Structure formats: structure tokens, C-alpha cells
Amino acid sequence: MSINTSMSNNSLHQALASSAIINSGTTSSNSNSSGNSVINSSALLFSSGLSAMSSPNNSIVPSSSTTSSNTSQNNSNNSTISNTNNVSNNNTNSNSNTTATGEDITITIYPIGIKTYGCLPPFLMRKHTLFKRLFVHVSNRFCIDENELLFFFQDKLLPEQCPSDIGLGNGDIIVVRRVPPKPKIANESKQASSLVLEIGSLYDNPSFSDISFILDDGSTLYAHKNILSARCDKFKAMFQGSMRESTENEIKVNEHSSIVFKKMVEYLYTDTLAEEGGIDMVLKLIVIADEYLLHSLKNLCEQKLITEINIGNAPLLFSHSDTYSCALLKKHCLSFILTSIKKLAASEEFDRALFQFPNLLLEIIKEMAPSFDNTPNNTKRRKDFEI
């Protein structure tokens, strides 16, 4: 009886050894991702050995617990692999959803007349985002009231527009200018404001008039020598000394149209410029202001034209400012031309202006030269700021 038992034990040990080798190899090859797979297979073998020793025939028969444990382990591994695949699929779908769909564009803000510290980085913007958000962002960045900023891309931008409305593309430039607020009338005294109104009431008033102008359309404009002399140096020189106008009470004006001359005289009486006539009228007022040495009127006209610069009129305003020495207007026109040189180069107006004023082409080239300096090839691109 002892011999049979020892033989049974020897058979048991050999079976356990062979089973351990097979199971351990299988487990290690199928469960590389789990650090406890080898320990679990050893525990299963030990459980199988105990079951074999307790069986009547002393044969190795896996117990039901061992079978259920193997089944649960396989199900766990399968579920882990399935979950991993699901996670990877979800990540792939998520990445595909967050991939750029071509709705984002990068634009550059070019400030004119605004003090900046260093270069502004490019801005990232959606094609269907209203410019209102851009206006607020730039206003906060410069610490300037939004009403004092004007934005241009070919034409003036409106808050309710978006990039897709005007054809704004990737890499385009938006010009922003600061327009100083209109000066408010000082309420220092009611007497001063009433004085301006009372003098303005004398415009084209025959009462106490001592000079009249016969205009090109045959109309008559009544004026007063003392007021004209106090406001304009040319009139002052005309009405004193040995000039013919000093002894006459009627002067013919044929060099300028009646409406332009009237607006100039009205400005001398009221110190204001009516919003009439558009750009053409303002350009004509610059001509007559330059002739009559009215620097304040010329500066006022320049301020109005600066807010109207666009692709269509930039060459005209640039040449006009050079002819009549409008330094402020010329500076803003040159800045606009440099930022829109690609679009302007294809226009006939630009070619015509440069053909008639070759000196302006030289000024443009001088301003563009510094931007073509050699820069390192490994210059790091600035980070885009999303609007």
C-alpha cells in the first residue's frame, strides 16, 4: 500500500511539473501586460495539485473552482483588451474631431498712430467670428477706448462683419488707426460760446458788410474785412497796404468754385467744417487752405481724410498730400501703402500716381528697405493669439 502511494505521489509530482511548464509558458506569452499573471498561474497549479491529492483515484482533475477562475481570468483579459481598444478608438475619434477644419485663419494687426512696445504677435480667428470681438480685444490690449479705433481691410471694417464677409484670408493684414476724439466745447463760460454763435451769424450777412465777393456762378458773398483779416493772413495782406483790394469793396473770385470758396469763408466765421461734399470737397479745401495760408483748416481736412484711406484712394491721397505739404496725411498714406503693397501694385491708380510722381516711388522703396534685411533662418515663429 505504501508503494502504491509513493508511486502515485511520484506521478503527481511529474504531472505538476509538466503542467507548470506548459501553463507558465502560455500565461507569460498571453499576459505580458499583467505583472501578476505568473503568480496567478502558480496559484492555479497549486490548487490543481490539492484537488488531485484529495480525489479517490489520485488522478489530476481540475476542480470546478479552478475552471471558473481560468474562465474569469480570460474574460478579464478579454475585457481589458476590449476596453483598451475602445479607449484607443475614442481617442482617435476625439483627435479627428479636434483636427483643424480650415475655419481658422491667422491675421496680423498693423497699428498706425498708436504707440506699441515691440511687435504684435499674429492673431488666430475663426472665419465666422464677428469683428466685434477683435475690436474689443485690440482695444483692451492698447488700453484705448474702442470708439477711438478704426479698422481697415481695403475698406473700413464694421463690428457686425466677419472675415468670410469681406474675403479676409490667412496671413492678411488689418490696419488699425487711432482717431482722437472730437474736442468738446469747453464750458468755461456761456459768454464765450455765445460769442462764437454771434460772430457766426454774420456769415454772408449784408448788415455792416464792407466787402463782397462775386463768385464764378454769379452769386455774391457778403463779408467783413476786420473778421477776415483777423482770421487769415492773406486777407490781412490784401486789405492793407497799397494792394488794389484794399480800396475796393467788391472782389471777383474765379480761381475756385463758389461752393469751395463759401465753405472756406464759412470756416473763418464759425471755426467748424460741415460734413458735406465727401472726399472730393475736402481735397479742394486743402488746395484753397494752402493758397490762403490757413494751416488750421488744412489740419482739419487732413484729420478727416486719414479716416477715409482705403485701397481705392490711397494713391490719390498720397500724391495730394505730397503736393500740398500735408505731412500728417502723407505719413498715414505711406503706412497704409506699405501694409497693402501687394494689392496696390496691381491697381492702375497706383501705377498712374507713381508715373506722375516718381519721387514717391523712391520714398516707398526707402521705407520698404529695412524689412528686407537678412534674418536668421531659424527665427522662431511667434505664438498665435486666439481671438
Secondary structure, DSSP 4 states (H G I P E B T S, - for coil): -HHHHHHHHHHHHHHHHHHHHHHHHHHHHH-TT-TTHHHHHHHHHHHHHHHHHHSTT------HHHHHHHHHHHHHHHHHHHHHHHHHHHHHHHHHHHS--S-EEEEEEEEES---SSPPPPEEEETTS-HHHHHHHHHHHHT--GGGEEEESSSB--TT--HHHHT--TT-EEEEEE-PPPPPPP-S-HHHHHHHHHHHTTTT--TT--EEEE-TTS-EEEE-HHHHHHH-HHHHHHSSTT-GGGT-SEEE--SS-HHHHHHHHHHHHHS---S-SHHHHHHHHHHHHHHTT-HHHHHHHHHHHHTT--TTTHHHHHHHHHHTT-HHHHHHHHHHHHHTHHHHTT-HHHHHHHHH-HHHHHHHHHHHGGGGS---TTPPPPPPEE-
